[in-house]
Amino acid sequence: MNQIDMIDIQRRAIQIVDIKRQPRRIKNNYREETMSAVMTVVAMGLVVVLGIATWVIFGY
């Protein structure tokens, strides 16, 4: 007797499950990013102005 004949294969129904999800809507809150960018530009401007003021006052 062949070993293949001895194996009992049970067929099971394949269940199809819909796993598609609705995409989440991302809230576009750009205020924090805008404020961060503005503060960065202001800080860079202050560094330049203070560097020029130091150069003028102290002659470096």
Buried (B, 14 or more C-beta within 10 A) or exposed (E): EEEEEEEEEEEEEEEEEEEEEEEEEEEEEEEEEEEEEEEEEEEEEEEEEEEEEEEEEEEE
